[in-house]
Amino acid sequence: MLELTYLALNSEIRYANEMQYTKPVVLQKSLSELPKGGGLFNTKTAGRFEIVKKLPQVANSFDAMFDYADAYGNIRVAYIDSAHEIGPTPKFVKKASAIGGVLGINTAAYNGFAAHIATYISQSISAINPDKNHINEDFFNTDKDSFAYIAEANINYTLNNFHSMIGRIKIETPYADSDDIRMAANTFEGAWAEAGISENLNTQFAFLNRWAGYDSQDEAAGLSQDRFKPLVDEESFGMLLASLTYGYAPESELSFWYNYVDGMSAITYMEAVGLYRINENMHIDYGLQWSHFQELESSHVAGDVLGGMLIGHCHGFYVGGAYNIAMVDDGDFISNGFGGGPYYTSLDEATIEAMSVAMKETSEAYRIGSGYTFSNGDLEGLNIELVYGKMYHEDVSIIERDVLLTYESAKGWSAEAVYSTFHDTTTNEYNTFNRYHFKIDYSF
């Protein structure tokens, strides 16, 4: 586990009314250990399954918890131009734009307990959007309508190196993650806890039984992204997970995860991922991963996934590659779980799960790409990346090319623009599309 440190922004303490006020304290990794830059490659580096926590103000009475609640938000404007459905029929390009984001409130903490609530919003920009018959569905619910819903609502408890949440929560794990790629990130109903056992050893536990967000939407089944629904089905009690993460070297970690998804699969995941510094201006990110799926309830979610990744960095330039193989018996397939999945070869659209589900036989995938991150001057915070990926089984393949531009400003602004070309021969020649997608965020 990468070392967690308490960073006190100011040690001054004062009293006002019934409130014992301390300026915000952040529980997080040191800056050198946080993932670097934007793009697809840099989302797979060490620390991506950690939750960076901003500890609340501290109250000395129950009433003061709410008197000193903090409001926060994220405003997002997004546009997409794409054939929405991936399938074997001819598709029409559909466009959409939306404005929304997140509005939330954190109470102060009393005896370690605090409350958190956040609403996720996506509203159609009707003045420039086409009618419902031609609008892209990605930003809206299954009725192609705007939405707003309470995506996060939980009670937090923090004591020293222990932190827990119960209710509607947002977490990052290999097979349950936020995957914030459209207007509504994935969130879950359940409970989660994390404890620092020692300086280099950390553990997480969770119980999840329902979810909402973009990845949860199933138009054919009428399951909308703004409604919480069972992870598997009404007969399943949900998902149990436990993990142990060890920081075996600076900026490097070894982790073990066990996920029991009732009615689907028992998933074991192991990963060694880290950063090796050659000198001040050069370093190598590396990763090795293994997943084992044990079928439950004749789901056919069974098999093994192996993967490796290398990314070389020199000043702001980087180049890298990744490989995965999904080994399954005929008729079985592997899964991303509930979110984007942990696999190194995942692209903006395609993942090795898609090939495995289509073929139900052993499949392979690789990804290569390069990029540049500007670290000074007027373009500081800008990242440009070009990626090529292929998922294949014998002479059948999914090929995707991505161009990504991401920008992060210290003043709360961020932006992302993605152009993707997708070609799938697992069905027929119609399974091809180009997609433009961009979003601008402002956090406050």
C-alpha positions in Angstrom: 0.0 0.0 0.0 1.2 3.4 -0.8 1.8 5.3 2.4 -1.2 7.3 3.7 -0.2 10.6 5.3 -2.2 13.3 7.1 -1.4 16.7 5.6 -2.5 19.5 7.9 -3.2 22.7 5.9 -3.1 24.8 9.1 -2.6 23.9 12.7 -4.6 26.8 14.1 -7.6 25.8 16.1 -10.3 28.1 17.2 -13.7 27.9 18.8 -16.9 29.6 17.5 -20.2 29.0 19.1 -20.5 25.2 19.6 -18.0 24.4 16.9 -14.5 23.2 17.2 -13.1 24.2 13.9 -10.0 22.9 12.2 -9.1 23.8 8.7 -9.5 20.9 6.2 -7.2 17.9 6.7 -6.6 15.7 3.7 -5.8 12.0 4.1 -4.0 11.1 0.8 -0.9 9.9 -0.9 2.0 12.3 -1.3 1.8 14.1 -4.6 4.7 12.1 -6.1 2.6 8.9 -5.7 -0.6 10.1 -7.3 -1.4 8.9 -10.9 0.3 11.1 -13.4 -1.5 12.9 -16.2 -4.5 12.0 -18.3 -5.2 9.5 -21.0 -5.9 5.8 -21.0 -2.5 4.6 -20.0 -2.1 6.7 -17.0 -5.3 5.4 -15.4 -3.7 2.0 -14.9 -0.9 3.1 -12.6 -0.4 2.5 -8.9 -2.9 3.9 -6.5 -6.0 3.9 -8.7 -8.0 1.7 -6.2 -7.4 4.2 -3.3 -9.9 6.7 -2.1 -8.5 10.1 -1.3 -10.4 11.5 1.6 -11.0 15.0 2.7 -11.7 14.9 6.4 -14.6 17.1 7.6 -14.6 19.8 10.2 -15.0 18.6 13.7 -18.1 19.5 15.8 -18.5 19.2 19.6 -22.3 18.7 19.4 -24.8 17.0 17.2 -26.5 20.2 16.1 -23.2 21.8 15.1 -22.7 19.0 12.6 -25.3 20.6 10.4 -24.6 24.2 11.3 -21.2 24.0 9.7 -22.1 21.7 6.7 -20.0 22.3 3.6 -21.5 22.5 0.1 -19.5 21.5 -3.0 -20.1 20.8 -6.6 -19.0 20.0 -10.1 -20.5 21.5 -13.2 -20.2 19.5 -16.3 -21.0 20.4 -19.9 -20.7 17.5 -22.4 -21.3 16.7 -26.1 -21.3 13.4 -28.0 -21.6 12.5 -31.7 -21.8 8.8 -32.2 -23.8 5.7 -33.2 -25.0 4.8 -29.7 -25.8 1.1 -30.1 -23.0 -1.4 -30.6 -24.6 -4.2 -32.6 -25.0 -6.1 -35.9 -27.6 -3.7 -37.4 -27.1 -0.5 -39.4 -26.8 2.5 -37.1 -27.5 6.2 -37.5 -25.2 8.7 -35.9 -26.9 10.4 -33.0 -25.9 13.6 -31.2 -26.5 15.0 -27.8 -25.4 17.7 -25.4 -26.1 18.0 -21.7 -25.3 20.2 -18.7 -25.3 18.9 -15.2 -22.8 17.5 -12.7 -22.8 16.9 -9.0 -24.1 19.0 -6.1 -23.3 17.7 -2.6 -23.2 18.5 1.1 -20.8 17.2 3.8 -21.7 17.8 7.4 -19.1 18.3 10.1 -18.0 15.3 12.1 -19.2 14.6 15.7 -17.4 11.8 17.6 -16.1 10.6 14.2 -19.4 10.4 12.5 -20.4 12.6 9.5 -23.1 12.6 6.8 -22.7 13.1 3.0 -25.2 13.5 0.3 -24.8 14.2 -3.4 -27.2 14.6 -6.4 -26.1 13.7 -9.9 -27.7 15.8 -12.6 -27.9 15.6 -16.4 -30.2 18.1 -18.3 -30.7 18.2 -22.0 -29.6 21.4 -23.8 -32.9 21.4 -25.7 -32.0 24.5 -27.8 -29.3 22.6 -29.7 -30.3 18.9 -29.2 -32.3 16.9 -31.9 -35.7 15.4 -31.1 -35.9 12.2 -29.0 -35.9 9.9 -32.1 -32.5 11.2 -33.1 -30.9 12.0 -29.7 -27.9 10.0 -28.4 -29.1 8.2 -25.3 -25.8 8.2 -23.4 -26.6 11.3 -21.3 -30.2 10.4 -20.5 -32.4 7.7 -19.0 -34.1 4.9 -20.9 -37.0 7.3 -21.8 -34.4 9.7 -23.3 -35.3 12.2 -20.6 -33.1 14.4 -18.4 -32.6 13.2 -14.9 -31.5 14.2 -11.4 -31.2 11.7 -8.5 -29.5 11.2 -5.2 -26.5 9.1 -6.1 -24.6 9.4 -2.9 -26.2 9.4 0.6 -24.1 7.9 3.4 -22.9 8.0 7.0 -19.1 8.2 7.4 -17.1 7.2 10.4 -13.4 8.0 10.7 -11.0 7.1 13.5 -7.3 7.3 13.1 -6.4 5.0 10.1 -10.0 3.6 9.9 -12.6 4.9 7.6 -16.1 3.5 6.7 -19.2 4.5 4.7 -22.7 3.0 4.7 -25.5 3.9 2.4 -25.1 5.1 -1.2 -21.4 5.2 -1.8 -18.8 5.8 -4.5 -15.8 3.5 -4.4 -12.9 2.4 -6.6 -12.1 -1.4 -6.7 -11.1 -3.8 -9.5 -14.6 -5.1 -10.2 -16.8 -2.2 -8.8 -15.8 1.3 -9.8 -17.2 4.7 -10.7 -16.0 4.7 -14.4 -17.0 8.4 -14.8 -17.1 8.5 -18.6 -20.5 10.3 -19.3 -22.7 12.4 -17.0 -23.3 10.0 -14.1 -20.6 7.9 -12.5 -21.4 4.5 -11.0 -22.4 4.5 -7.3 -23.5 1.6 -5.1 -25.8 0.9 -2.2 -24.0 -1.0 0.6 -21.2 -0.5 3.1 -17.4 -0.1 2.7 -14.5 0.1 5.2 -10.8 0.7 4.9 -8.2 0.2 7.6 -4.4 1.0 7.7 -2.9 -2.0 9.4 0.6 -0.6 9.3 2.7 1.9 7.4 2.8 -0.3 4.3 -0.3 -2.6 4.8 -3.9 -1.7 4.1 -7.2 -3.6 3.9 -10.6 -2.9 2.5 -14.0 -4.6 2.9 -17.4 -4.0 1.2 -20.9 -5.3 0.8 -22.7 -4.0 -2.3 -26.2 -5.0 -3.5 -27.5 -2.3 -5.8 -26.0 0.2 -8.2 -26.8 3.2 -10.5 -24.9 5.2 -13.1 -24.0 5.0 -16.8 -22.7 1.4 -16.8 -25.8 0.1 -15.0 -28.2 1.1 -17.7 -29.8 -1.6 -19.9 -32.2 -0.2 -22.4 -33.4 -3.6 -23.5 -34.4 -4.5 -20.0 -35.7 -1.0 -19.2 -33.1 -0.4 -16.5 -32.3 3.3 -16.4 -29.0 4.8 -15.2 -30.8 7.1 -12.7 -32.4 4.2 -10.8 -30.7 1.9 -8.4 -31.1 -1.8 -9.4 -29.7 -5.2 -8.2 -26.1 -5.9 -9.3 -27.1 -9.3 -10.7 -30.8 -9.9 -10.2 -33.5 -9.9 -7.5 -32.5 -13.4 -6.4 -28.9 -12.3 -5.7 -27.9 -10.8 -2.3 -25.1 -8.8 -4.1 -21.4 -8.7 -3.7 -18.9 -9.2 -0.9 -15.3 -8.1 -1.3 -12.1 -8.0 0.7 -8.6 -6.9 -0.1 -5.1 -6.6 1.2 -2.6 -4.2 -0.3 1.1 -4.1 0.6 3.5 -1.3 -0.4 6.6 -3.3 -1.1 8.6 -0.4 -2.5 8.2 3.4 -2.9 5.4 4.1 -5.4 4.7 0.4 -5.8 2.2 -2.0 -4.4 1.1 -5.6 -4.4 -2.6 -6.2 -3.9 -5.0 -9.2 -3.5 -8.8 -8.9 -3.9 -11.5 -11.5 -3.4 -15.0 -10.7 -4.8 -18.0 -13.0 -4.2 -20.8 -12.0 -6.6 -23.8 -14.1 -5.7 -25.4 -15.6 -8.7 -22.5 -14.7 -11.0 -18.9 -15.6 -10.0 -16.3 -15.6 -7.3 -13.5 -13.4 -8.6 -9.9 -13.5 -7.3 -7.7 -10.7 -8.5 -4.0 -10.1 -7.9 -1.8 -7.3 -9.1 1.7 -6.0 -8.8 2.0 -2.4 -10.1 4.5 0.3 -9.5 6.9 2.9 -10.8 10.7 2.5 -11.2 12.7 5.7 -11.3 15.8 5.8 -13.6 16.6 9.4 -12.9 14.9 12.7 -12.2 13.4 12.8 -15.7 12.9 9.2 -16.6 10.8 6.4 -15.1 9.0 3.2 -16.0 5.5 2.3 -14.9 4.9 -1.5 -14.9 2.1 -3.9 -14.0 1.2 -7.6 -13.8 -2.3 -8.8 -13.2 -4.2 -12.1 -12.8 -8.0 -12.7 -12.4 -9.7 -16.0 -11.7 -13.4 -16.4 -12.2 -15.2 -19.3 -10.5 -18.7 -19.8 -12.0 -21.7 -19.6 -9.7 -25.3 -20.6 -10.5 -24.4 -21.8 -14.0 -23.7 -18.2 -15.1 -20.8 -19.3 -17.4 -18.7 -16.4 -16.0 -15.6 -18.5 -15.6 -12.0 -18.5 -16.6 -8.7 -16.7 -16.1 -7.2 -13.4 -17.3 -3.5 -12.6 -17.4 -2.1 -9.2 -18.2 1.1 -7.1 -18.3 1.9 -3.5 -18.9 4.9 -1.3 -19.4 5.0 2.5 -19.9 8.3 4.4 -20.3 8.4 8.1 -19.4 11.1 10.6 -20.5 10.4 14.2 -19.5 6.8 14.7 -20.6 6.8 12.1 -23.3 5.7 8.5 -22.7 5.2 5.3 -24.8 3.8 2.0 -23.7 2.1 -1.3 -24.4 -0.2 -3.8 -22.6 -1.4 -7.3 -23.2 -4.2 -9.5 -21.8 -5.4 -13.0 -22.5 -8.7 -14.3 -21.3 -8.5 -18.1 -21.0 -12.0 -19.8 -20.9 -13.6 -23.1 -21.7 -15.9 -23.1 -24.7 -19.2 -21.4 -23.8 -17.7 -19.4 -20.8 -16.6 -15.8 -20.7 -15.1 -13.2 -18.4 -16.5 -10.0 -17.0 -15.6 -6.3 -16.3 -17.7 -6.6 -13.1 -19.6 -3.4 -12.3 -17.8 -0.6 -14.0 -14.9 -0.2 -16.4 -13.0 -3.3 -15.2 -9.3 -3.5 -14.3 -7.7 -4.8 -17.5 -4.7 -3.0 -18.9 -5.8 -3.3 -22.5 -9.2 -1.5 -22.0 -9.8 1.3 -24.5 -12.4 4.1 -24.7 -15.0 1.6 -25.9 -13.5 -1.9 -26.4 -12.4 -4.2 -23.6 -11.4 -7.8 -23.6 -14.7 -8.6 -21.9 -16.5 -7.7 -25.2 -14.5 -10.2 -27.2 -14.8 -12.9 -24.6 -18.6 -12.4 -24.4 -18.9 -12.5 -28.2 -16.7 -15.5 -28.8 -17.1 -17.5 -25.6 -13.6 -18.9 -26.3 -10.1 -17.9 -25.3 -9.4 -14.4 -26.6 -6.4 -12.0 -26.6 -5.9 -8.3 -26.6 -3.1 -5.8 -26.9 -2.8 -2.0 -26.8 0.0 0.3 -27.8 0.2 4.1 -27.6 2.2 7.2 -26.8 1.5 10.6 -25.4 2.9 13.9 -24.1 2.1 15.7 -20.9 3.0 19.4 -20.7 4.4 20.3 -17.3 5.2 24.0 -17.6 4.3 27.1 -19.6 0.9 28.1 -20.9 0.0 24.5 -21.8 0.8 23.0 -18.3 -1.8 20.3 -17.5 -2.4 19.4 -21.1 -2.0 15.7 -22.1 -2.2 14.4 -25.7 -2.4 10.6 -26.3 -2.7 8.3 -29.3 -3.7 4.7 -28.8 -4.3 1.6 -31.0 -5.8 -1.6 -29.6 -7.0 -4.9 -30.9 -9.1 -7.7 -29.2 -9.0 -10.9 -31.2 -9.7 -14.6 -31.5 -8.2 -16.3 -34.5 -9.3 -14.2 -37.5 -12.1 -12.3 -35.7 -11.2 -9.0 -34.1 -12.3 -5.7 -32.5 -10.0 -2.9 -33.5 -10.1 0.6 -32.0 -8.1 3.8 -32.4 -8.3 6.6 -29.9 -7.1 10.2 -29.9 -7.4 11.8 -26.4 -6.8 15.3 -25.2 -7.1 16.0 -21.5 -6.5 19.2 -19.5 -6.4 19.8 -15.8 -6.1 23.3 -14.3 -5.1 24.1 -10.7 -8.1 26.5 -10.6 -10.7 23.7 -10.7 -11.1 23.4 -14.5 -10.7 20.2 -16.4 -11.6 19.1 -20.0 -11.5 15.9 -22.0 -11.9 15.3 -25.7 -11.9 11.8 -27.3 -12.1 10.7 -30.9 -12.6 7.0 -31.4 -12.9 4.7 -34.4 -14.3 1.2 -33.7 -14.5 -1.8 -36.1 -15.9 -5.1 -34.9 -15.8 -8.3 -37.1 -17.3 -10.6 -34.5 -20.8 -10.0 -36.1 -20.8 -8.3 -39.5 -19.6 -5.3 -41.4 -22.1 -2.9 -39.9 -20.5 -3.0 -36.4 -18.3 0.0 -37.1 -18.6 3.6 -35.9 -16.7 6.8 -35.3 -17.3 8.7 -32.1 -16.6 12.3 -30.9 -17.0 13.0 -27.2 -15.9 15.9 -25.0 -16.7 17.3 -21.6 -15.7 20.3 -19.6 -15.8 20.3 -15.8 -15.6 23.0 -13.1 -15.3 22.0 -9.5 -16.1 24.3 -6.6 
